[in-house]
Amino acid sequence: MRSFFYVVSALAVIGLAYWAYHENYRTQAAISHAERLEGQIATARQRLRVLNAEWAYLNRPSRLRELADINFDRLKLMPLEAQQFGKIDDVGYPPEVDLRIDFTGSVEVANQPSEEVAQ
């Protein structure tokens, strides 16, 4: 009986050692995958910063003004004038809605304690 217990214990130790070995390698693979993803995220963030800087550089008002002046005839642009803008009265606002609550048809609530009982 004692030898059977030793064999079962040895098999359990071997099984647990295999499980721990397998979990160790799975954990290392997951960590390396996470590190690769973090590197990709850092690269994407760096690219985004570069793109934002390029966008800000290309959309400088002085540059856009120069481009508009250079391409004025080719694009058939019209100079800005005050008459091109609308008046505030031309804006169609939605009608105002009356949000007042009508209490004329109020309902009485039953089973309310009277004032005499509350005192």
DSSP file (Angstrom, degrees, kcal/mol; ACC not computed):
  #  RESIDUE AA STRUCTURE BP1 BP2  ACC     N-H-->O    O-->H-N    N-H-->O    O-->H-N    TCO  KAPPA ALPHA  PHI   PSI    X-CA   Y-CA   Z-CA
    1    1 A M     >        0   0    0      0, 0.0     4,-1.9     0, 0.0     5,-0.1   0.000 360.0 360.0 360.0 -39.0    0.0    0.0    0.0
    2    2 A R  H  >  +     0   0    0      1,-0.2     4,-2.0     2,-0.2     5,-0.1   0.888 360.0  50.9 -65.8 -39.1    2.8    2.3    0.9
    3    3 A S  H  > S+     0   0    0      2,-0.2     4,-2.3     1,-0.2    -1,-0.2   0.862 107.1  54.6 -67.4 -35.1    4.5    1.8   -2.5
    4    4 A F  H  > S+     0   0    0      2,-0.2     4,-2.5     1,-0.2    -1,-0.2   0.910 107.9  49.8 -62.5 -41.7    1.2    2.6   -4.3
    5    5 A F  H  X S+     0   0    0     -4,-1.9     4,-2.5     1,-0.2    -2,-0.2   0.895 110.1  50.7 -64.0 -40.4    1.1    5.9   -2.4
    6    6 A Y  H  X S+     0   0    0     -4,-2.0     4,-2.6     2,-0.2    -2,-0.2   0.901 110.8  48.7 -63.0 -41.4    4.7    6.6   -3.4
    7    7 A V  H  X S+     0   0    0     -4,-2.3     4,-2.5     2,-0.2    -2,-0.2   0.927 113.1  46.6 -65.7 -45.0    3.9    5.9   -7.1
    8    8 A V  H  X S+     0   0    0     -4,-2.5     4,-2.3     2,-0.2    -2,-0.2   0.905 113.5  49.3 -63.8 -41.7    0.8    8.1   -7.0
    9    9 A S  H  X S+     0   0    0     -4,-2.5     4,-2.5     2,-0.2    -2,-0.2   0.917 111.5  49.0 -63.5 -43.1    2.7   10.9   -5.3
   10   10 A A  H  X S+     0   0    0     -4,-2.6     4,-2.5     1,-0.2    -2,-0.2   0.911 112.0  48.6 -64.2 -41.7    5.6   10.7   -7.8
   11   11 A L  H  X S+     0   0    0     -4,-2.5     4,-2.6     2,-0.2    -1,-0.2   0.884 111.2  50.7 -64.8 -38.0    3.1   10.8  -10.7
   12   12 A A  H  X S+     0   0    0     -4,-2.3     4,-2.6     2,-0.2    -2,-0.2   0.913 111.0  48.1 -65.6 -41.6    1.4   13.8   -9.1
   13   13 A V  H  X S+     0   0    0     -4,-2.5     4,-2.3     2,-0.2    -2,-0.2   0.913 113.1  48.1 -64.6 -42.2    4.7   15.6   -8.7
   14   14 A I  H  X S+     0   0    0     -4,-2.5     4,-2.3     2,-0.2    -2,-0.2   0.917 112.8  48.7 -64.2 -43.2    5.6   14.8  -12.3
   15   15 A G  H  X S+     0   0    0     -4,-2.6     4,-2.3     1,-0.2    -2,-0.2   0.917 113.0  46.7 -62.5 -44.6    2.2   16.0  -13.5
   16   16 A L  H  X S+     0   0    0     -4,-2.6     4,-2.6     2,-0.2    -1,-0.2   0.867 110.9  52.7 -66.5 -36.0    2.4   19.2  -11.5
   17   17 A A  H  X S+     0   0    0     -4,-2.3     4,-2.4     2,-0.2    -2,-0.2   0.914 110.6  47.8 -65.3 -41.4    6.0   19.8  -12.8
   18   18 A Y  H  X S+     0   0    0     -4,-2.3     4,-2.6     2,-0.2    -2,-0.2   0.914 112.5  49.2 -63.8 -42.7    4.8   19.4  -16.4
   19   19 A W  H  X S+     0   0    0     -4,-2.3     4,-2.7     2,-0.2    -2,-0.2   0.923 112.3  47.4 -62.7 -44.4    1.9   21.8  -15.7
   20   20 A A  H  X S+     0   0    0     -4,-2.6     4,-2.2     2,-0.2    -2,-0.2   0.900 112.7  49.6 -64.9 -40.5    4.2   24.4  -14.1
   21   21 A Y  H  X S+     0   0    0     -4,-2.4     4,-1.8     2,-0.2    -2,-0.2   0.924 113.0  46.9 -62.2 -45.6    6.7   24.1  -17.0
   22   22 A H  H  X S+     0   0    0     -4,-2.6     4,-2.1     1,-0.2    -2,-0.2   0.912 112.6  48.7 -64.4 -44.7    3.9   24.5  -19.6
   23   23 A E  H  X S+     0   0    0     -4,-2.7     4,-2.6     1,-0.2    -1,-0.2   0.855 107.2  57.2 -64.6 -36.0    2.4   27.5  -17.8
   24   24 A N  H  X S+     0   0    0     -4,-2.2     4,-2.4     1,-0.2    -1,-0.2   0.934 109.6  43.8 -61.3 -46.1    5.8   29.1  -17.5
   25   25 A Y  H  X S+     0   0    0     -4,-1.8     4,-2.2     2,-0.2    -2,-0.2   0.871 112.9  51.4 -69.4 -36.1    6.3   29.0  -21.3
   26   26 A R  H  X S+     0   0    0     -4,-2.1     4,-2.2     2,-0.2    -1,-0.2   0.913 110.9  49.3 -64.4 -40.6    2.7   30.2  -21.9
   27   27 A T  H  X S+     0   0    0     -4,-2.6     4,-2.5     2,-0.2    -2,-0.2   0.917 110.5  49.6 -64.6 -44.0    3.3   33.1  -19.6
   28   28 A Q  H  X S+     0   0    0     -4,-2.4     4,-2.4     1,-0.2    -1,-0.2   0.897 110.8  50.2 -62.4 -39.6    6.6   34.0  -21.3
   29   29 A A  H  X S+     0   0    0     -4,-2.2     4,-2.2     2,-0.2    -1,-0.2   0.905 111.1  48.9 -65.0 -41.0    4.8   33.9  -24.7
   30   30 A A  H  X S+     0   0    0     -4,-2.2     4,-2.4     2,-0.2    -2,-0.2   0.895 111.2  50.0 -65.7 -39.7    2.0   36.2  -23.4
   31   31 A I  H  X S+     0   0    0     -4,-2.5     4,-2.3     2,-0.2    -2,-0.2   0.919 111.3  47.7 -65.8 -42.9    4.6   38.6  -22.0
   32   32 A S  H  X S+     0   0    0     -4,-2.4     4,-2.1     2,-0.2    -1,-0.2   0.883 111.6  51.0 -66.7 -36.1    6.5   38.8  -25.2
   33   33 A H  H  X S+     0   0    0     -4,-2.2     4,-2.3     2,-0.2    -2,-0.2   0.919 110.3  49.3 -64.4 -42.8    3.3   39.3  -27.2
   34   34 A A  H  X S+     0   0    0     -4,-2.4     4,-2.4     1,-0.2    -2,-0.2   0.890 110.0  51.3 -63.5 -39.5    2.3   42.1  -24.9
   35   35 A E  H  X S+     0   0    0     -4,-2.3     4,-2.0     2,-0.2    -1,-0.2   0.892 109.2  50.4 -65.6 -38.8    5.7   43.7  -25.3
   36   36 A R  H  X S+     0   0    0     -4,-2.1     4,-2.2     2,-0.2    -2,-0.2   0.918 111.2  49.0 -63.1 -42.7    5.4   43.6  -29.1
   37   37 A L  H  X S+     0   0    0     -4,-2.3     4,-2.6     1,-0.2    -2,-0.2   0.907 109.3  51.8 -63.4 -41.5    1.9   45.2  -28.9
   38   38 A E  H  X S+     0   0    0     -4,-2.4     4,-2.3     1,-0.2    -1,-0.2   0.884 109.5  50.6 -62.8 -37.6    3.3   47.9  -26.6
   39   39 A G  H  X S+     0   0    0     -4,-2.0     4,-2.3     2,-0.2    -1,-0.2   0.905 110.4  48.8 -64.7 -41.7    6.0   48.6  -29.2
   40   40 A Q  H  X S+     0   0    0     -4,-2.2     4,-2.5     2,-0.2    -2,-0.2   0.897 111.0  50.5 -64.9 -39.6    3.5   48.8  -32.0
   41   41 A I  H  X S+     0   0    0     -4,-2.6     4,-2.5     2,-0.2    -2,-0.2   0.912 110.2  49.7 -64.5 -41.9    1.4   51.2  -29.9
   42   42 A A  H  X S+     0   0    0     -4,-2.3     4,-2.2     2,-0.2    -2,-0.2   0.905 111.7  48.7 -63.7 -40.6    4.4   53.4  -29.2
   43   43 A T  H  X S+     0   0    0     -4,-2.3     4,-2.4     2,-0.2    -2,-0.2   0.914 111.6  49.2 -64.2 -42.7    5.3   53.4  -32.9
   44   44 A A  H  X S+     0   0    0     -4,-2.5     4,-2.2     1,-0.2    -2,-0.2   0.887 110.8  50.2 -64.9 -38.8    1.7   54.3  -33.9
   45   45 A R  H  X S+     0   0    0     -4,-2.5     4,-2.2     2,-0.2    -1,-0.2   0.897 110.2  50.3 -66.0 -39.4    1.6   57.1  -31.3
   46   46 A Q  H  X S+     0   0    0     -4,-2.2     4,-2.2     2,-0.2    -2,-0.2   0.927 110.7  49.1 -64.3 -44.0    4.9   58.5  -32.7
   47   47 A R  H  X S+     0   0    0     -4,-2.4     4,-2.8     1,-0.2    -2,-0.2   0.898 109.8  52.5 -60.5 -40.4    3.5   58.4  -36.2
   48   48 A L  H  X S+     0   0    0     -4,-2.2     4,-2.5     1,-0.2    -1,-0.2   0.896 108.1  50.4 -64.0 -40.0    0.4   60.2  -35.0
   49   49 A R  H  X S+     0   0    0     -4,-2.2     4,-2.1     2,-0.2    -1,-0.2   0.910 111.8  48.1 -63.8 -40.8    2.5   63.0  -33.4
   50   50 A V  H  X S+     0   0    0     -4,-2.2     4,-2.6     2,-0.2    -2,-0.2   0.925 112.2  49.1 -64.5 -44.0    4.4   63.4  -36.7
   51   51 A L  H  X S+     0   0    0     -4,-2.8     4,-2.6     1,-0.2    -2,-0.2   0.896 110.4  50.6 -63.7 -40.1    1.2   63.5  -38.7
   52   52 A N  H  X S+     0   0    0     -4,-2.5     4,-2.4     2,-0.2    -1,-0.2   0.895 111.1  48.9 -63.9 -39.2   -0.3   66.1  -36.3
   53   53 A A  H  X S+     0   0    0     -4,-2.1     4,-2.3     2,-0.2    -2,-0.2   0.918 112.2  48.1 -66.1 -42.8    2.8   68.2  -36.7
   54   54 A E  H  X S+     0   0    0     -4,-2.6     4,-2.8     2,-0.2    -2,-0.2   0.909 111.2  50.9 -62.9 -41.2    2.7   67.9  -40.5
   55   55 A W  H  X S+     0   0    0     -4,-2.6     4,-1.7     1,-0.2    -2,-0.2   0.920 111.0  47.8 -62.6 -44.1   -1.0   68.8  -40.5
   56   56 A A  H  < S+     0   0    0     -4,-2.4    -1,-0.2     1,-0.2    -2,-0.2   0.894 113.0  49.5 -64.0 -38.7   -0.4   71.9  -38.3
   57   57 A Y  H >< S+     0   0    0     -4,-2.3     3,-1.1     1,-0.2    -2,-0.2   0.920 112.7  46.0 -66.4 -43.5    2.5   72.9  -40.6
   58   58 A L  H 3< S+     0   0    0     -4,-2.8    -1,-0.2     1,-0.2    -2,-0.2   0.753 111.6  52.6 -72.7 -23.2    0.5   72.5  -43.8
   59   59 A N  T 3< S+     0   0    0     -4,-1.7    -1,-0.2    -5,-0.2    -2,-0.2   0.083  72.8 139.5-102.7  23.9   -2.5   74.4  -42.4
   60   60 A R    <>  -     0   0    0     -3,-1.1     4,-2.5     1,-0.1     5,-0.2  -0.464  57.8-130.0 -62.9 136.4   -0.7   77.5  -41.2
   61   61 A P  H  > S+     0   0    0      0, 0.0     4,-2.4     0, 0.0     5,-0.2   0.876 107.1  53.4 -58.0 -38.0   -2.9   80.6  -42.1
   62   62 A S  H  > S+     0   0    0      2,-0.2     4,-2.1     1,-0.2     5,-0.1   0.914 110.5  46.7 -65.6 -40.7    0.0   82.3  -43.8
   63   63 A R  H  > S+     0   0    0      2,-0.2     4,-2.6     1,-0.2    -1,-0.2   0.925 113.1  48.5 -65.6 -44.2    0.7   79.3  -46.0
   64   64 A L  H  X S+     0   0    0     -4,-2.5     4,-2.3     1,-0.2    -2,-0.2   0.876 110.5  51.9 -64.2 -36.7   -3.0   78.9  -46.9
   65   65 A R  H  X S+     0   0    0     -4,-2.4     4,-2.2    -5,-0.2    -1,-0.2   0.911 110.5  48.3 -65.1 -41.7   -3.2   82.7  -47.7
   66   66 A E  H  X S+     0   0    0     -4,-2.1     4,-2.7     2,-0.2    -2,-0.2   0.913 111.5  49.6 -64.2 -42.7   -0.2   82.4  -50.0
   67   67 A L  H  X S+     0   0    0     -4,-2.6     4,-2.4     1,-0.2    -2,-0.2   0.898 110.6  50.0 -63.4 -39.8   -1.6   79.4  -51.8
   68   68 A A  H  < S+     0   0    0     -4,-2.3    -1,-0.2     2,-0.2    -2,-0.2   0.896 112.3  47.7 -65.7 -39.0   -5.0   81.2  -52.2
   69   69 A D  H >< S+     0   0    0     -4,-2.2     3,-0.9     1,-0.2     4,-0.3   0.914 113.5  47.3 -67.2 -42.1   -3.1   84.2  -53.7
   70   70 A I  H 3< S+     0   0    0     -4,-2.7     3,-0.3     1,-0.2     4,-0.2   0.908 121.4  35.7 -65.1 -42.1   -1.0   82.1  -56.0
   71   71 A N  T 3X S+     0   0    0     -4,-2.4     4,-2.5    -5,-0.2    -1,-0.2   0.113  83.2 114.4-100.3  20.8   -4.0   80.0  -57.3
   72   72 A F  H <>>S+     0   0    0     -3,-0.9     5,-1.8     1,-0.2     4,-0.7   0.929  82.2  37.8 -59.6 -49.5   -6.5   82.9  -57.2
   73   73 A D  H  45S+     0   0    0     -3,-0.3     3,-0.3    -4,-0.3    -1,-0.2   0.900 117.3  50.3 -71.2 -40.4   -7.1   83.0  -61.0
   74   74 A R  H  45S+     0   0    0     -4,-0.2    -2,-0.2     1,-0.2    -1,-0.2   0.879 116.3  40.7 -68.0 -37.5   -6.9   79.2  -61.6
   75   75 A L  H  <5S-     0   0    0     -4,-2.5    -1,-0.2    -7,-0.2    -2,-0.2   0.566 103.7-132.3 -85.6  -9.1   -9.4   78.4  -58.8
   76   76 A K  T  <5 +     0   0    0     -4,-0.7    -3,-0.2    -3,-0.3     2,-0.2   0.922  40.1 178.5  56.4  48.1  -11.6   81.4  -59.8
   77   77 A L      < -     0   0    0     -5,-1.8    -1,-0.2    -6,-0.2    -2,-0.0  -0.481  22.9-136.2 -79.2 150.9  -11.9   82.5  -56.2
   78   78 A M        -     0   0    0     -2,-0.2     3,-0.1     3,-0.0     2,-0.1  -0.863  26.2-108.0-104.5 142.3  -13.9   85.6  -55.3
   79   79 A P        -     0   0    0      0, 0.0     2,-0.2     0, 0.0    -1,-0.0  -0.400  42.2-100.9 -66.6 147.1  -12.4   88.1  -52.8
   80   80 A L        +     0   0    0     -2,-0.1     2,-0.3     3,-0.0     3,-0.0  -0.495  47.4 177.0 -70.2 132.9  -14.2   88.1  -49.4
   81   81 A E    >   -     0   0    0     -2,-0.2     3,-1.4    -3,-0.1     4,-0.3  -0.935  41.6-115.2-134.2 158.9  -16.6   90.9  -49.0
   82   82 A A  G >  S+     0   0    0     -2,-0.3     3,-1.2     1,-0.3    -1,-0.1   0.790 111.4  64.4 -64.9 -28.1  -19.0   91.8  -46.2
   83   83 A Q  G 3  S+     0   0    0      1,-0.2    -1,-0.3    -3,-0.0    -3,-0.0   0.677  89.1  69.3 -71.4 -15.3  -22.1   91.2  -48.4
   84   84 A Q  G <  S+     0   0    0     -3,-1.4     2,-0.3     2,-0.1    -1,-0.2   0.674  86.9  79.6 -76.7 -15.4  -21.2   87.5  -48.7
   85   85 A F  S <  S-     0   0    0     -3,-1.2     2,-0.0    -4,-0.3     0, 0.0  -0.716  79.9-127.2 -94.7 143.7  -22.0   86.9  -45.0
   86   86 A G        -     0   0    0     -2,-0.3     2,-0.2     1,-0.1    -1,-0.1  -0.254  21.3-109.5 -81.4 172.2  -25.6   86.5  -43.9
   87   87 A K    >   -     0   0    0      1,-0.1     3,-1.3    -2,-0.0     4,-0.4  -0.653  24.9-115.2 -98.5 159.2  -27.4   88.4  -41.2
   88   88 A I  G >  S+     0   0    0      1,-0.3     3,-1.0    -2,-0.2    -1,-0.1   0.785 115.1  63.1 -65.1 -26.5  -28.5   86.9  -37.9
   89   89 A D  G 3  S+     0   0    0      1,-0.2    -1,-0.3     3,-0.1    -3,-0.0   0.725  93.4  63.8 -70.3 -20.5  -32.1   87.4  -38.8
   90   90 A D  G <  S+     0   0    0     -3,-1.3     2,-0.4     2,-0.1    -1,-0.2   0.629  79.6 100.2 -78.0 -13.1  -31.6   85.0  -41.8
   91   91 A V  S <  S-     0   0    0     -3,-1.0     2,-1.1    -4,-0.4    -3,-0.0  -0.600  72.4-137.1 -78.3 128.4  -30.9   82.1  -39.4
   92   92 A G        -     0   0    0     -2,-0.4    -1,-0.1     3,-0.0    -2,-0.1  -0.731  23.1-168.4 -89.9 100.8  -34.0   79.9  -39.0
   93   93 A Y        -     0   0    0     -2,-1.1     3,-0.1     1,-0.1     0, 0.0  -0.566  29.3-102.0 -83.8 151.0  -34.2   79.0  -35.3
   94   94 A P        -     0   0    0      0, 0.0    -1,-0.1     0, 0.0     3,-0.1  -0.382  47.6 -94.2 -68.1 152.1  -36.5   76.3  -34.1
   95   95 A P        -     0   0    0      0, 0.0     2,-0.2     0, 0.0    -3,-0.0  -0.332  42.9-104.3 -67.3 148.8  -39.8   77.5  -32.6
   96   96 A E        -     0   0    0     -3,-0.1     2,-0.4     1,-0.0    -3,-0.0  -0.527  33.1-141.3 -74.3 139.3  -39.8   77.9  -28.8
   97   97 A V        -     0   0    0     -2,-0.2     2,-0.7    -3,-0.1    -1,-0.0  -0.848  13.5-123.4-104.8 135.9  -41.8   75.1  -27.0
   98   98 A D        +     0   0    0     -2,-0.4    -2,-0.0     1,-0.1     0, 0.0  -0.691  30.3 177.9 -79.1 113.7  -43.9   75.8  -24.0
   99   99 A L        +     0   0    0     -2,-0.7    -1,-0.1     2,-0.1     2,-0.1   0.190  32.5 128.4-104.0  14.7  -42.6   73.6  -21.3
  100  100 A R        -     0   0    0      1,-0.1     2,-0.4     2,-0.0    -2,-0.0  -0.451  57.0-127.1 -72.2 146.4  -44.9   74.7  -18.5
  101  101 A I        -     0   0    0     -2,-0.1     2,-0.6     2,-0.0    -1,-0.1  -0.798  13.0-137.9 -97.8 133.9  -46.7   72.0  -16.6
  102  102 A D        +     0   0    0     -2,-0.4     3,-0.3     1,-0.1    -2,-0.0  -0.823  22.4 176.7 -94.6 117.5  -50.5   72.2  -16.3
  103  103 A F    >   +     0   0    0     -2,-0.6     3,-1.0     1,-0.2    -1,-0.1   0.209  52.8 101.6-103.0  13.7  -51.7   71.2  -12.7
  104  104 A T  T 3  S+     0   0    0      1,-0.3    -1,-0.2     2,-0.0     2,-0.1   0.850  83.5  46.9 -69.6 -32.2  -55.4   71.9  -13.3
  105  105 A G  T 3  S+     0   0    0     -3,-0.3    -1,-0.3     2,-0.0    -2,-0.1  -0.212  83.9 158.4-100.8  43.9  -56.3   68.3  -13.7
  106  106 A S    <   -     0   0    0     -3,-1.0     2,-0.4    -2,-0.1    -3,-0.1  -0.254  34.5-131.5 -70.2 157.2  -54.3   67.0  -10.7
  107  107 A V        -     0   0    0      0, 0.0     2,-0.3     0, 0.0    -1,-0.1  -0.884  12.1-129.1-112.0 137.2  -55.1   63.7   -9.1
  108  108 A E        -     0   0    0     -2,-0.4     2,-0.5     1,-0.0     0, 0.0  -0.668  21.6-132.6 -85.0 142.0  -55.6   63.2   -5.3
  109  109 A V        -     0   0    0     -2,-0.3     3,-0.4     1,-0.0     2,-0.1  -0.810  18.5-139.8 -97.7 131.3  -53.6   60.3   -3.8
  110  110 A A  S    S+     0   0    0     -2,-0.5    -1,-0.0     1,-0.2     0, 0.0  -0.361  77.0  36.4 -84.5 166.9  -55.5   57.9   -1.5
  111  111 A N  S    S+     0   0    0      1,-0.2    -1,-0.2    -2,-0.1    -2,-0.0   0.799  75.9 147.8  61.4  34.2  -54.2   56.4    1.7
  112  112 A Q        -     0   0    0     -3,-0.4    -1,-0.2     1,-0.0     2,-0.1  -0.824  53.8-111.2 -94.7 137.1  -52.3   59.5    2.7
  113  113 A P        -     0   0    0      0, 0.0    -1,-0.0     0, 0.0     2,-0.0  -0.412  35.3-118.6 -66.9 141.6  -52.1   60.2    6.5
  114  114 A S     >  -     0   0    0      1,-0.1     4,-1.4    -2,-0.1     3,-0.2  -0.270  22.2-108.5 -75.2 167.5  -54.2   63.1    7.6
  115  115 A E  H  > S+     0   0    0      1,-0.2     4,-1.1     2,-0.2    -1,-0.1   0.811 116.6  59.6 -67.4 -29.9  -52.6   66.1    9.2
  116  116 A E  H  4 S+     0   0    0      1,-0.2     3,-0.2     2,-0.2    -1,-0.2   0.880 105.3  47.5 -67.5 -38.0  -54.1   65.3   12.6
  117  117 A V  H  4 S+     0   0    0     -3,-0.2    -1,-0.2     1,-0.2    -2,-0.2   0.857 106.7  57.5 -71.4 -34.8  -52.4   61.9   12.7
  118  118 A A  H  <        0   0    0     -4,-1.4    -1,-0.2     1,-0.3    -2,-0.2   0.782 360.0 360.0 -67.6 -26.3  -49.0   63.3   11.7
  119  119 A Q     <        0   0    0     -4,-1.1    -1,-0.3    -3,-0.2    -2,-0.2   0.480 360.0 360.0 -82.8 360.0  -49.1   65.7   14.8
